[in-house]
């Protein structure tokens, strides 16, 4: 029994000794600005990039948290607000998504993804006339370049004129911003 205790004590002492030697380990700089083990001057990963990757992986709640971290670092930019609104949309939080996307289009009235995603929210809420107006705005700002926005506009117009019209079974379209200028059309079957 004594041998085991001595062995365990020796291992514990060795571990503490190694921790004390590591940068930031058991150092005397407890009031320093850096957490133990971090490198001073190292840059963190952009919360928007992390959020976009999590959205692509279907981790919408984690993406939302990453977008909020980006908001804390960068402020309420159009990119951040649009990303938060898109995550809320994927989580089914339509009121929050609509609020964030409306804020995004107020920040930058030319930001196509925010207009399109606002249209998707409005479609999901049954506000077809406003959704078609929003999709028209997105389509015009995009100069008709995106097939996804054209499809969303066509669906909104069909729903507005014939409320009983249904898209192909269980198919919803949404446009999510990824990176600086790439768009990804996500379909949900």
C-alpha angles and dihedrals in degrees: 000000000000090000092056092048091049090048092049091046091049091050091049092049091048092050092050090048092052092046090052090054096050119093109269091000112119092340123152092242096095092144093050120124095242131076116239112280098018124121115237110240095020114139122231124229115269110261091221092057091048091047093050091052091049091049090052088051092051093248096132098161092052090045090054090053090050090050091051089052088052089051090053091051102037104023128235097320122166090253093053095044092047091048092050090049091050092051091048088050092053089048090053093246094137098168093053092042092052092048093050094045092049088052089049094054089048090055092049118009091191099056104117100194092056092051093048095047090047087055090052090052091049090050090052089051092051095247094135101162093051091042091054090050090050092047089050089054091049091046092050094046089049090048089232092293098130120075089195093061090046090053091048091050092048091051092048092050091048091050092047094053096036110026091188091059112117129198118231108304113298094341119142127174127210132168116222124191115236121186121326104324111350123109128200122204109215121196123194116207 
